Amino acid sequence: MKKKINNYFYFIIILLFIACSTDKESTLNNKNTEKITKEQNKNNKNKNDSDTITKEKGTTKDKKEIDEKEKSTLISMAKKLYQELIKKGNVEFAPIDNQVISQDTSFKVKQDLYEINFATACLNDSLVAQEMSDFTSKKSFILAHNYETDISFTINGKPSTKKTIHKELFKNKLENAFLQKSIIKHPQFVKFDEAKNEAIFEFIIGVPNTDWLVIAAVNLNPQGNIRIVDIMMPDM
């Protein structure tokens, strides 16, 4: 009888040992699973971060590629223009112009503070051909530069809009022959029309070194809407 009890006791111990081993293995498996899951989540996060960085770099790269493409197009057009003119006579280039003319104005409209900045810069890669008059049979040309003006609105310290004014804006308002030979100058700020909520500017568009020019009145509101109000011949 004693031997039978001892055998029964050993049997119980063996069962307990197997149960403990099974629980231990289960715990280890759970820990390993958690570890693998954490590693996978970490890898996924790193991948997502990497994708985001790549996407951001791609956006910057795309913008650079667009800028380079535009610059390349302007240079190609300038070379083409030069090659056409050199067959007809002497060609000179106007000096590079790196100056930026910038002005600011501010005023109150009801309770809001409006600030306007307008800055004009030279497009040194964009050329305009001007034929020079002389008393010889051989022609001569000067290649001048185009310009453009950035106008930005700020209301109560917050940027509202920014627009670029260049001479192509007037292509349906002015003769093509005049527009091809002309450049646009830095504007004059006239006033702010509170009734229409528009800033009024006057631009001179003309052929360099001649009196062939016009004055264009351009209105711009804080939402970025542009209106060409009038085109006038200056009083001589």
Secondary structure, DSSP 8 states (H G I E B T S, - for coil): -HHHHHHHHHHHHHHHHHHHHHHHHHHHHHHHHHHHHHHHHHHHHHHHHHHHHHHHHHHHHHHHHHHHHHHHHHHHHHHHHHHHHHTTEEEEE------EEEEEEEEEETTEEEEEEEEEEEEEEEEEEEEE--SSSSEEEEEEEEEEEEEEEEETTEEEEEEEEEGGGGTTTS-HHHHHH-EE---EEEEEETTTTEEEEEEEEE-TTSS-EEEEEEEE-TT--EEEEEEE----
